[in-house]
Amino acid sequence: MVGRMGTQDHHFRLNGDEPWLIRFTELKGQAYGITYTRKSKRPRIVIHDALRGRHRLTILLHELLHAIFPQADESVIEQAGKDLSKVITTLYHITPKE
């Protein structure tokens, strides 16, 4: 669903829990993505909408990993996001536009 100024909202169930909102929209500051965990009123992931290609996929996977494995160490999340992104972009011939 497309909202104001190009905002895109998507809903998914993660780990069989309540639906999570995944929103692509403009983010201010230095973060490319933010995960608001299950403990928040509305669990959601927000991704900067200017990202494209492999970079966008890497950030999305990184934030999804935070949502699914909230206790995981940041370094593990970081590496897993990069590794998954590389495998997916290679297998599905996605051009890595960063």
Gaussian input, Z-matrix of N, CA and C with variables (Angstrom, degrees):
# hf/3-21g

backbone

0 1
 N
 C     1     B1
 C     2     B2     1     A1
 N     3     B3     2     A2     1     D1
 C     4     B4     3     A3     2     D2
 C     5     B5     4     A4     3     D3
 N     6     B6     5     A5     4     D4
 C     7     B7     6     A6     5     D5
 C     8     B8     7     A7     6     D6
 N     9     B9     8     A8     7     D7
 C    10    B10     9     A9     8     D8
 C    11    B11    10    A10     9     D9
 N    12    B12    11    A11    10    D10
 C    13    B13    12    A12    11    D11
 C    14    B14    13    A13    12    D12
 N    15    B15    14    A14    13    D13
 C    16    B16    15    A15    14    D14
 C    17    B17    16    A16    15    D15
 N    18    B18    17    A17    16    D16
 C    19    B19    18    A18    17    D17
 C    20    B20    19    A19    18    D18
 N    21    B21    20    A20    19    D19
 C    22    B22    21    A21    20    D20
 C    23    B23    22    A22    21    D21
 N    24    B24    23    A23    22    D22
 C    25    B25    24    A24    23    D23
 C    26    B26    25    A25    24    D24
 N    27    B27    26    A26    25    D25
 C    28    B28    27    A27    26    D26
 C    29    B29    28    A28    27    D27
 N    30    B30    29    A29    28    D28
 C    31    B31    30    A30    29    D29
 C    32    B32    31    A31    30    D30
 N    33    B33    32    A32    31    D31
 C    34    B34    33    A33    32    D32
 C    35    B35    34    A34    33    D33
 N    36    B36    35    A35    34    D34
 C    37    B37    36    A36    35    D35
 C    38    B38    37    A37    36    D36
 N    39    B39    38    A38    37    D37
 C    40    B40    39    A39    38    D38
 C    41    B41    40    A40    39    D39
 N    42    B42    41    A41    40    D40
 C    43    B43    42    A42    41    D41
 C    44    B44    43    A43    42    D42
 N    45    B45    44    A44    43    D43
 C    46    B46    45    A45    44    D44
 C    47    B47    46    A46    45    D45
 N    48    B48    47    A47    46    D46
 C    49    B49    48    A48    47    D47
 C    50    B50    49    A49    48    D48
 N    51    B51    50    A50    49    D49
 C    52    B52    51    A51    50    D50
 C    53    B53    52    A52    51    D51
 N    54    B54    53    A53    52    D52
 C    55    B55    54    A54    53    D53
 C    56    B56    55    A55    54    D54
 N    57    B57    56    A56    55    D55
 C    58    B58    57    A57    56    D56
 C    59    B59    58    A58    57    D57
 N    60    B60    59    A59    58    D58
 C    61    B61    60    A60    59    D59
 C    62    B62    61    A61    60    D60
 N    63    B63    62    A62    61    D61
 C    64    B64    63    A63    62    D62
 C    65    B65    64    A64    63    D63
 N    66    B66    65    A65    64    D64
 C    67    B67    66    A66    65    D65
 C    68    B68    67    A67    66    D66
 N    69    B69    68    A68    67    D67
 C    70    B70    69    A69    68    D68
 C    71    B71    70    A70    69    D69
 N    72    B72    71    A71    70    D70
 C    73    B73    72    A72    71    D71
 C    74    B74    73    A73    72    D72
 N    75    B75    74    A74    73    D73
 C    76    B76    75    A75    74    D74
 C    77    B77    76    A76    75    D75
 N    78    B78    77    A77    76    D76
 C    79    B79    78    A78    77    D77
 C    80    B80    79    A79    78    D78
 N    81    B81    80    A80    79    D79
 C    82    B82    81    A81    80    D80
 C    83    B83    82    A82    81    D81
 N    84    B84    83    A83    82    D82
 C    85    B85    84    A84    83    D83
 C    86    B86    85    A85    84    D84
 N    87    B87    86    A86    85    D85
 C    88    B88    87    A87    86    D86
 C    89    B89    88    A88    87    D87
 N    90    B90    89    A89    88    D88
 C    91    B91    90    A90    89    D89
 C    92    B92    91    A91    90    D90
 N    93    B93    92    A92    91    D91
 C    94    B94    93    A93    92    D92
 C    95    B95    94    A94    93    D93
 N    96    B96    95    A95    94    D94
 C    97    B97    96    A96    95    D95
 C    98    B98    97    A97    96    D96
 N    99    B99    98    A98    97    D97
 C   100   B100    99    A99    98    D98
 C   101   B101   100   A100    99    D99
 N   102   B102   101   A101   100   D100
 C   103   B103   102   A102   101   D101
 C   104   B104   103   A103   102   D102
 N   105   B105   104   A104   103   D103
 C   106   B106   105   A105   104   D104
 C   107   B107   106   A106   105   D105
 N   108   B108   107   A107   106   D106
 C   109   B109   108   A108   107   D107
 C   110   B110   109   A109   108   D108
 N   111   B111   110   A110   109   D109
 C   112   B112   111   A111   110   D110
 C   113   B113   112   A112   111   D111
 N   114   B114   113   A113   112   D112
 C   115   B115   114   A114   113   D113
 C   116   B116   115   A115   114   D114
 N   117   B117   116   A116   115   D115
 C   118   B118   117   A117   116   D116
 C   119   B119   118   A118   117   D117
 N   120   B120   119   A119   118   D118
 C   121   B121   120   A120   119   D119
 C   122   B122   121   A121   120   D120
 N   123   B123   122   A122   121   D121
 C   124   B124   123   A123   122   D122
 C   125   B125   124   A124   123   D123
 N   126   B126   125   A125   124   D124
 C   127   B127   126   A126   125   D125
 C   128   B128   127   A127   126   D126
 N   129   B129   128   A128   127   D127
 C   130   B130   129   A129   128   D128
 C   131   B131   130   A130   129   D129
 N   132   B132   131   A131   130   D130
 C   133   B133   132   A132   131   D131
 C   134   B134   133   A133   132   D132
 N   135   B135   134   A134   133   D133
 C   136   B136   135   A135   134   D134
 C   137   B137   136   A136   135   D135
 N   138   B138   137   A137   136   D136
 C   139   B139   138   A138   137   D137
 C   140   B140   139   A139   138   D138
 N   141   B141   140   A140   139   D139
 C   142   B142   141   A141   140   D140
 C   143   B143   142   A142   141   D141
 N   144   B144   143   A143   142   D142
 C   145   B145   144   A144   143   D143
 C   146   B146   145   A145   144   D144
 N   147   B147   146   A146   145   D145
 C   148   B148   147   A147   146   D146
 C   149   B149   148   A148   147   D147
 N   150   B150   149   A149   148   D148
 C   151   B151   150   A150   149   D149
 C   152   B152   151   A151   150   D150
 N   153   B153   152   A152   151   D151
 C   154   B154   153   A153   152   D152
 C   155   B155   154   A154   153   D153
 N   156   B156   155   A155   154   D154
 C   157   B157   156   A156   155   D155
 C   158   B158   157   A157   156   D156
 N   159   B159   158   A158   157   D157
 C   160   B160   159   A159   158   D158
 C   161   B161   160   A160   159   D159
 N   162   B162   161   A161   160   D160
 C   163   B163   162   A162   161   D161
 C   164   B164   163   A163   162   D162
 N   165   B165   164   A164   163   D163
 C   166   B166   165   A165   164   D164
 C   167   B167   166   A166   165   D165
 N   168   B168   167   A167   166   D166
 C   169   B169   168   A168   167   D167
 C   170   B170   169   A169   168   D168
 N   171   B171   170   A170   169   D169
 C   172   B172   171   A171   170   D170
 C   173   B173   172   A172   171   D171
 N   174   B174   173   A173   172   D172
 C   175   B175   174   A174   173   D173
 C   176   B176   175   A175   174   D174
 N   177   B177   176   A176   175   D175
 C   178   B178   177   A177   176   D176
 C   179   B179   178   A178   177   D177
 N   180   B180   179   A179   178   D178
 C   181   B181   180   A180   179   D179
 C   182   B182   181   A181   180   D180
 N   183   B183   182   A182   181   D181
 C   184   B184   183   A183   182   D182
 C   185   B185   184   A184   183   D183
 N   186   B186   185   A185   184   D184
 C   187   B187   186   A186   185   D185
 C   188   B188   187   A187   186   D186
 N   189   B189   188   A188   187   D187
 C   190   B190   189   A189   188   D188
 C   191   B191   190   A190   189   D189
 N   192   B192   191   A191   190   D190
 C   193   B193   192   A192   191   D191
 C   194   B194   193   A193   192   D192
 N   195   B195   194   A194   193   D193
 C   196   B196   195   A195   194   D194
 C   197   B197   196   A196   195   D195
 N   198   B198   197   A197   196   D196
 C   199   B199   198   A198   197   D197
 C   200   B200   199   A199   198   D198
 N   201   B201   200   A200   199   D199
 C   202   B202   201   A201   200   D200
 C   203   B203   202   A202   201   D201
 N   204   B204   203   A203   202   D202
 C   205   B205   204   A204   203   D203
 C   206   B206   205   A205   204   D204
 N   207   B207   206   A206   205   D205
 C   208   B208   207   A207   206   D206
 C   209   B209   208   A208   207   D207
 N   210   B210   209   A209   208   D208
 C   211   B211   210   A210   209   D209
 C   212   B212   211   A211   210   D210
 N   213   B213   212   A212   211   D211
 C   214   B214   213   A213   212   D212
 C   215   B215   214   A214   213   D213
 N   216   B216   215   A215   214   D214
 C   217   B217   216   A216   215   D215
 C   218   B218   217   A217   216   D216
 N   219   B219   218   A218   217   D217
 C   220   B220   219   A219   218   D218
 C   221   B221   220   A220   219   D219
 N   222   B222   221   A221   220   D220
 C   223   B223   222   A222   221   D221
 C   224   B224   223   A223   222   D222
 N   225   B225   224   A224   223   D223
 C   226   B226   225   A225   224   D224
 C   227   B227   226   A226   225   D225
 N   228   B228   227   A227   226   D226
 C   229   B229   228   A228   227   D227
 C   230   B230   229   A229   228   D228
 N   231   B231   230   A230   229   D229
 C   232   B232   231   A231   230   D230
 C   233   B233   232   A232   231   D231
 N   234   B234   233   A233   232   D232
 C   235   B235   234   A234   233   D233
 C   236   B236   235   A235   234   D234
 N   237   B237   236   A236   235   D235
 C   238   B238   237   A237   236   D236
 C   239   B239   238   A238   237   D237
 N   240   B240   239   A239   238   D238
 C   241   B241   240   A240   239   D239
 C   242   B242   241   A241   240   D240
 N   243   B243   242   A242   241   D241
 C   244   B244   243   A243   242   D242
 C   245   B245   244   A244   243   D243
 N   246   B246   245   A245   244   D244
 C   247   B247   246   A246   245   D245
 C   248   B248   247   A247   246   D246
 N   249   B249   248   A248   247   D247
 C   250   B250   249   A249   248   D248
 C   251   B251   250   A250   249   D249
 N   252   B252   251   A251   250   D250
 C   253   B253   252   A252   251   D251
 C   254   B254   253   A253   252   D252
 N   255   B255   254   A254   253   D253
 C   256   B256   255   A255   254   D254
 C   257   B257   256   A256   255   D255
 N   258   B258   257   A257   256   D256
 C   259   B259   258   A258   257   D257
 C   260   B260   259   A259   258   D258
 N   261   B261   260   A260   259   D259
 C   262   B262   261   A261   260   D260
 C   263   B263   262   A262   261   D261
 N   264   B264   263   A263   262   D262
 C   265   B265   264   A264   263   D263
 C   266   B266   265   A265   264   D264
 N   267   B267   266   A266   265   D265
 C   268   B268   267   A267   266   D266
 C   269   B269   268   A268   267   D267
 N   270   B270   269   A269   268   D268
 C   271   B271   270   A270   269   D269
 C   272   B272   271   A271   270   D270
 N   273   B273   272   A272   271   D271
 C   274   B274   273   A273   272   D272
 C   275   B275   274   A274   273   D273
 N   276   B276   275   A275   274   D274
 C   277   B277   276   A276   275   D275
 C   278   B278   277   A277   276   D276
 N   279   B279   278   A278   277   D277
 C   280   B280   279   A279   278   D278
 C   281   B281   280   A280   279   D279
 N   282   B282   281   A281   280   D280
 C   283   B283   282   A282   281   D281
 C   284   B284   283   A283   282   D282
 N   285   B285   284   A284   283   D283
 C   286   B286   285   A285   284   D284
 C   287   B287   286   A286   285   D285
 N   288   B288   287   A287   286   D286
 C   289   B289   288   A288   287   D287
 C   290   B290   289   A289   288   D288
 N   291   B291   290   A290   289   D289
 C   292   B292   291   A291   290   D290
 C   293   B293   292   A292   291   D291

   B1=1.4298
   B2=1.5274
   B3=1.2966
   B4=1.4619
   B5=1.5148
   B6=1.3224
   B7=1.4549
   B8=1.5126
   B9=1.3059
   B10=1.4559
   B11=1.5260
   B12=1.3076
   B13=1.4613
   B14=1.5293
   B15=1.3003
   B16=1.4498
   B17=1.5179
   B18=1.3144
   B19=1.4614
   B20=1.5218
   B21=1.3250
   B22=1.4631
   B23=1.5209
   B24=1.3359
   B25=1.4587
   B26=1.5191
   B27=1.3293
   B28=1.4618
   B29=1.5239
   B30=1.3289
   B31=1.4602
   B32=1.5245
   B33=1.3336
   B34=1.4615
   B35=1.5203
   B36=1.3112
   B37=1.4657
   B38=1.5329
   B39=1.3115
   B40=1.4598
   B41=1.5197
   B42=1.3057
   B43=1.4676
   B44=1.5206
   B45=1.3279
   B46=1.4583
   B47=1.5139
   B48=1.3250
   B49=1.4617
   B50=1.5209
   B51=1.3105
   B52=1.4567
   B53=1.5210
   B54=1.3199
   B55=1.4665
   B56=1.5304
   B57=1.2974
   B58=1.4598
   B59=1.5172
   B60=1.3079
   B61=1.4499
   B62=1.5249
   B63=1.3129
   B64=1.4639
   B65=1.5230
   B66=1.3141
   B67=1.4651
   B68=1.5190
   B69=1.3233
   B70=1.4648
   B71=1.5211
   B72=1.3191
   B73=1.4530
   B74=1.5272
   B75=1.3050
   B76=1.4612
   B77=1.5217
   B78=1.3167
   B79=1.4663
   B80=1.5139
   B81=1.3064
   B82=1.4609
   B83=1.5257
   B84=1.3140
   B85=1.4544
   B86=1.5161
   B87=1.3140
   B88=1.4579
   B89=1.5173
   B90=1.3184
   B91=1.4690
   B92=1.5314
   B93=1.3280
   B94=1.4708
   B95=1.5206
   B96=1.3333
   B97=1.4518
   B98=1.5154
   B99=1.3391
   B100=1.4640
   B101=1.5254
   B102=1.3335
   B103=1.4560
   B104=1.5184
   B105=1.3288
   B106=1.4555
   B107=1.5224
   B108=1.3270
   B109=1.4554
   B110=1.5201
   B111=1.3283
   B112=1.4654
   B113=1.5206
   B114=1.3218
   B115=1.4612
   B116=1.5290
   B117=1.3266
   B118=1.4635
   B119=1.5291
   B120=1.3276
   B121=1.4665
   B122=1.5161
   B123=1.3138
   B124=1.4621
   B125=1.5214
   B126=1.3283
   B127=1.4617
   B128=1.5314
   B129=1.3168
   B130=1.4635
   B131=1.5163
   B132=1.3233
   B133=1.4574
   B134=1.5119
   B135=1.3150
   B136=1.4603
   B137=1.5254
   B138=1.3410
   B139=1.4648
   B140=1.5238
   B141=1.3278
   B142=1.4665
   B143=1.5292
   B144=1.3236
   B145=1.4709
   B146=1.5248
   B147=1.3366
   B148=1.4661
   B149=1.5335
   B150=1.3237
   B151=1.4622
   B152=1.5213
   B153=1.3338
   B154=1.4644
   B155=1.5194
   B156=1.3173
   B157=1.4552
   B158=1.5098
   B159=1.3352
   B160=1.4607
   B161=1.5221
   B162=1.3087
   B163=1.4627
   B164=1.5283
   B165=1.3242
   B166=1.4703
   B167=1.5331
   B168=1.3263
   B169=1.4576
   B170=1.5273
   B171=1.3230
   B172=1.4609
   B173=1.5256
   B174=1.3216
   B175=1.4635
   B176=1.5271
   B177=1.3331
   B178=1.4648
   B179=1.5321
   B180=1.3105
   B181=1.4606
   B182=1.5288
   B183=1.3095
   B184=1.4741
   B185=1.5289
   B186=1.3160
   B187=1.4665
   B188=1.5235
   B189=1.3352
   B190=1.4626
   B191=1.5221
   B192=1.3230
   B193=1.4618
   B194=1.5284
   B195=1.3309
   B196=1.4662
   B197=1.5295
   B198=1.3368
   B199=1.4619
   B200=1.5308
   B201=1.3169
   B202=1.4636
   B203=1.5279
   B204=1.3229
   B205=1.4649
   B206=1.5352
   B207=1.3317
   B208=1.4722
   B209=1.5261
   B210=1.3282
   B211=1.4652
   B212=1.5231
   B213=1.3276
   B214=1.4729
   B215=1.5242
   B216=1.3090
   B217=1.4548
   B218=1.5309
   B219=1.3109
   B220=1.4687
   B221=1.5274
   B222=1.3195
   B223=1.4664
   B224=1.5311
   B225=1.3256
   B226=1.4643
   B227=1.5250
   B228=1.3137
   B229=1.4716
   B230=1.5235
   B231=1.3171
   B232=1.4716
   B233=1.5281
   B234=1.3214
   B235=1.4617
   B236=1.5269
   B237=1.3283
   B238=1.4648
   B239=1.5263
   B240=1.3281
   B241=1.4659
   B242=1.5153
   B243=1.3243
   B244=1.4688
   B245=1.5317
   B246=1.3324
   B247=1.4623
   B248=1.5303
   B249=1.3228
   B250=1.4725
   B251=1.5266
   B252=1.3125
   B253=1.4582
   B254=1.5245
   B255=1.3282
   B256=1.4687
   B257=1.5285
   B258=1.3233
   B259=1.4653
   B260=1.5236
   B261=1.3143
   B262=1.4727
   B263=1.5198
   B264=1.3344
   B265=1.4694
   B266=1.5244
   B267=1.3153
   B268=1.4665
   B269=1.5247
   B270=1.3214
   B271=1.4638
   B272=1.5294
   B273=1.3316
   B274=1.4648
   B275=1.5134
   B276=1.3304
   B277=1.4678
   B278=1.5292
   B279=1.3235
   B280=1.4668
   B281=1.5225
   B282=1.3006
   B283=1.4550
   B284=1.5206
   B285=1.3281
   B286=1.4610
   B287=1.5294
   B288=1.3060
   B289=1.4753
   B290=1.5120
   B291=1.3203
   B292=1.4620
   B293=1.4925
   A1=107.80
   A2=117.80
   A3=122.05
   A4=108.71
   A5=116.74
   A6=122.03
   A7=111.19
   A8=115.88
   A9=121.33
   A10=110.72
   A11=115.98
   A12=123.99
   A13=112.84
   A14=117.89
   A15=120.24
   A16=114.98
   A17=118.50
   A18=120.99
   A19=108.99
   A20=116.14
   A21=121.01
   A22=108.74
   A23=116.01
   A24=121.79
   A25=110.46
   A26=114.97
   A27=122.03
   A28=107.39
   A29=116.94
   A30=121.05
   A31=109.86
   A32=115.54
   A33=122.29
   A34=108.89
   A35=115.76
   A36=120.61
   A37=107.43
   A38=115.27
   A39=120.82
   A40=108.18
   A41=116.79
   A42=122.86
   A43=112.15
   A44=117.76
   A45=121.44
   A46=114.12
   A47=117.64
   A48=121.95
   A49=111.18
   A50=114.67
   A51=121.20
   A52=109.56
   A53=116.33
   A54=118.39
   A55=111.73
   A56=113.42
   A57=121.00
   A58=107.92
   A59=116.54
   A60=122.66
   A61=107.70
   A62=116.52
   A63=121.31
   A64=105.77
   A65=115.98
   A66=121.91
   A67=110.11
   A68=115.05
   A69=122.58
   A70=106.06
   A71=116.23
   A72=121.16
   A73=108.46
   A74=116.77
   A75=120.47
   A76=109.31
   A77=115.50
   A78=121.22
   A79=108.65
   A80=115.48
   A81=120.04
   A82=107.98
   A83=116.27
   A84=120.03
   A85=110.84
   A86=115.84
   A87=120.66
   A88=114.34
   A89=118.27
   A90=120.83
   A91=110.80
   A92=115.33
   A93=121.31
   A94=110.92
   A95=116.90
   A96=121.46
   A97=110.72
   A98=115.45
   A99=121.66
   A100=107.79
   A101=116.55
   A102=121.60
   A103=109.03
   A104=115.32
   A105=122.17
   A106=105.57
   A107=117.78
   A108=123.13
   A109=113.55
   A110=113.23
   A111=121.73
   A112=112.05
   A113=117.50
   A114=120.61
   A115=112.04
   A116=116.94
   A117=119.51
   A118=108.84
   A119=116.73
   A120=120.64
   A121=111.86
   A122=116.04
   A123=121.84
   A124=108.64
   A125=118.58
   A126=119.09
   A127=109.75
   A128=115.98
   A129=119.14
   A130=111.37
   A131=112.77
   A132=122.46
   A133=106.31
   A134=115.95
   A135=121.31
   A136=107.54
   A137=115.44
   A138=122.21
   A139=108.95
   A140=116.19
   A141=120.75
   A142=109.47
   A143=116.30
   A144=121.37
   A145=114.56
   A146=118.02
   A147=119.87
   A148=111.99
   A149=117.56
   A150=120.56
   A151=110.88
   A152=116.05
   A153=121.53
   A154=110.06
   A155=116.08
   A156=123.40
   A157=114.08
   A158=115.46
   A159=121.35
   A160=111.74
   A161=117.96
   A162=120.23
   A163=110.51
   A164=116.98
   A165=121.41
   A166=110.20
   A167=116.71
   A168=121.24
   A169=110.83
   A170=117.48
   A171=121.55
   A172=110.88
   A173=117.57
   A174=121.26
   A175=110.15
   A176=117.57
   A177=120.37
   A178=110.44
   A179=117.91
   A180=121.21
   A181=111.00
   A182=116.77
   A183=122.03
   A184=109.94
   A185=116.80
   A186=120.65
   A187=111.78
   A188=117.80
   A189=120.66
   A190=111.00
   A191=116.61
   A192=120.28
   A193=111.30
   A194=117.57
   A195=120.52
   A196=110.36
   A197=116.42
   A198=120.47
   A199=111.43
   A200=116.79
   A201=121.69
   A202=111.84
   A203=116.52
   A204=122.05
   A205=109.98
   A206=118.18
   A207=120.44
   A208=114.79
   A209=118.61
   A210=120.18
   A211=113.41
   A212=117.61
   A213=120.52
   A214=111.33
   A215=114.96
   A216=122.41
   A217=110.13
   A218=116.85
   A219=121.85
   A220=112.11
   A221=117.86
   A222=119.48
   A223=111.34
   A224=117.37
   A225=121.47
   A226=109.92
   A227=117.03
   A228=122.33
   A229=110.19
   A230=116.10
   A231=122.00
   A232=111.10
   A233=116.54
   A234=120.06
   A235=111.64
   A236=117.37
   A237=120.77
   A238=110.98
   A239=117.64
   A240=121.14
   A241=111.90
   A242=116.10
   A243=120.76
   A244=111.32
   A245=116.05
   A246=120.11
   A247=111.54
   A248=116.61
   A249=120.56
   A250=111.08
   A251=116.49
   A252=120.90
   A253=111.09
   A254=116.76
   A255=120.65
   A256=110.92
   A257=117.16
   A258=120.57
   A259=110.73
   A260=117.29
   A261=121.31
   A262=111.22
   A263=117.21
   A264=118.57
   A265=111.56
   A266=117.31
   A267=120.64
   A268=111.41
   A269=116.74
   A270=120.32
   A271=113.11
   A272=115.87
   A273=119.69
   A274=113.14
   A275=116.72
   A276=123.31
   A277=112.26
   A278=115.73
   A279=121.39
   A280=106.88
   A281=117.18
   A282=121.28
   A283=109.37
   A284=117.95
   A285=120.77
   A286=112.24
   A287=117.05
   A288=121.24
   A289=107.98
   A290=116.66
   A291=119.00
   A292=110.74
   D1=136.49
   D2=-178.47
   D3=-106.43
   D4=126.22
   D5=179.14
   D6=-104.06
   D7=-151.08
   D8=-177.04
   D9=-66.53
   D10=148.04
   D11=174.06
   D12=48.65
   D13=36.98
   D14=174.87
   D15=81.71
   D16=6.19
   D17=177.62
   D18=-62.70
   D19=133.41
   D20=178.21
   D21=-119.22
   D22=125.66
   D23=178.49
   D24=-111.38
   D25=140.10
   D26=177.48
   D27=-138.66
   D28=147.59
   D29=179.53
   D30=-122.38
   D31=132.99
   D32=179.92
   D33=-140.99
   D34=152.01
   D35=170.87
   D36=-94.23
   D37=129.40
   D38=178.64
   D39=-116.59
   D40=130.37
   D41=-178.02
   D42=56.06
   D43=27.91
   D44=178.84
   D45=72.10
   D46=6.17
   D47=-179.74
   D48=-80.31
   D49=-171.81
   D50=175.00
   D51=-55.74
   D52=156.99
   D53=177.73
   D54=-60.26
   D55=140.15
   D56=173.76
   D57=-101.51
   D58=143.23
   D59=172.22
   D60=-90.56
   D61=130.48
   D62=170.67
   D63=-115.95
   D64=117.41
   D65=-174.69
   D66=-120.31
   D67=130.22
   D68=172.43
   D69=-103.76
   D70=116.60
   D71=-177.07
   D72=-157.78
   D73=173.46
   D74=178.38
   D75=-69.52
   D76=132.25
   D77=174.89
   D78=-113.35
   D79=136.99
   D80=176.17
   D81=-95.50
   D82=151.64
   D83=-178.80
   D84=94.55
   D85=-162.50
   D86=-173.03
   D87=-96.23
   D88=-11.96
   D89=-177.40
   D90=-74.90
   D91=139.69
   D92=173.98
   D93=-92.86
   D94=-19.96
   D95=179.71
   D96=-158.21
   D97=152.15
   D98=-179.73
   D99=-139.58
   D100=136.21
   D101=174.31
   D102=-112.31
   D103=124.72
   D104=173.82
   D105=-101.87
   D106=111.77
   D107=-167.97
   D108=-68.46
   D109=177.49
   D110=178.89
   D111=-57.14
   D112=-23.68
   D113=-177.92
   D114=-72.74
   D115=-17.83
   D116=178.17
   D117=-79.00
   D118=163.25
   D119=-179.73
   D120=-58.14
   D121=-41.34
   D122=-179.11
   D123=-126.68
   D124=97.81
   D125=178.28
   D126=-60.16
   D127=130.64
   D128=-176.35
   D129=-157.75
   D130=158.69
   D131=174.48
   D132=-123.09
   D133=131.52
   D134=178.75
   D135=-119.59
   D136=127.11
   D137=-177.92
   D138=-121.75
   D139=137.87
   D140=178.43
   D141=-63.19
   D142=124.69
   D143=-174.30
   D144=-72.78
   D145=-9.19
   D146=179.58
   D147=-81.66
   D148=-12.73
   D149=-179.22
   D150=-70.85
   D151=146.81
   D152=-179.57
   D153=-138.44
   D154=163.96
   D155=171.71
   D156=55.96
   D157=-141.34
   D158=-176.15
   D159=-61.04
   D160=-36.03
   D161=-179.25
   D162=-62.09
   D163=-44.29
   D164=178.40
   D165=-62.29
   D166=-44.70
   D167=179.65
   D168=-63.59
   D169=-43.32
   D170=-179.99
   D171=-60.50
   D172=-44.39
   D173=-179.79
   D174=-67.41
   D175=-42.51
   D176=177.98
   D177=-60.41
   D178=-47.55
   D179=179.20
   D180=-62.03
   D181=-42.00
   D182=177.88
   D183=-56.41
   D184=-49.31
   D185=-178.25
   D186=-69.25
   D187=-36.99
   D188=175.41
   D189=-62.01
   D190=-40.07
   D191=177.47
   D192=-62.73
   D193=-38.54
   D194=175.06
   D195=-61.36
   D196=-41.15
   D197=-178.64
   D198=-66.82
   D199=-41.33
   D200=-175.46
   D201=-80.55
   D202=-35.39
   D203=-178.36
   D204=-124.45
   D205=70.28
   D206=-172.67
   D207=-62.55
   D208=-23.04
   D209=-179.75
   D210=-89.97
   D211=-4.64
   D212=-176.93
   D213=-65.97
   D214=145.65
   D215=178.03
   D216=-65.51
   D217=142.32
   D218=-177.93
   D219=-57.03
   D220=-38.43
   D221=-179.20
   D222=-65.79
   D223=-35.03
   D224=177.12
   D225=-67.91
   D226=-44.85
   D227=177.95
   D228=-59.64
   D229=-46.44
   D230=-178.56
   D231=-58.29
   D232=-50.55
   D233=-177.97
   D234=-68.18
   D235=-42.29
   D236=-179.63
   D237=-62.16
   D238=-41.04
   D239=177.82
   D240=-60.73
   D241=-44.42
   D242=178.81
   D243=-65.19
   D244=-44.30
   D245=-178.96
   D246=-63.55
   D247=-47.22
   D248=179.12
   D249=-61.32
   D250=-42.33
   D251=179.55
   D252=-60.97
   D253=-43.55
   D254=-179.74
   D255=-63.36
   D256=-44.40
   D257=179.50
   D258=-62.66
   D259=-47.29
   D260=-177.74
   D261=-64.67
   D262=-45.90
   D263=-178.82
   D264=-66.27
   D265=-33.05
   D266=178.39
   D267=-71.58
   D268=-48.23
   D269=-177.33
   D270=-67.72
   D271=-32.78
   D272=-177.15
   D273=-105.19
   D274=12.13
   D275=174.45
   D276=52.81
   D277=45.44
   D278=177.31
   D279=-86.67
   D280=128.44
   D281=179.74
   D282=-69.88
   D283=124.36
   D284=-179.03
   D285=-79.09
   D286=83.21
   D287=176.64
   D288=-88.61
   D289=112.65
   D290=-178.70
   D291=-116.44

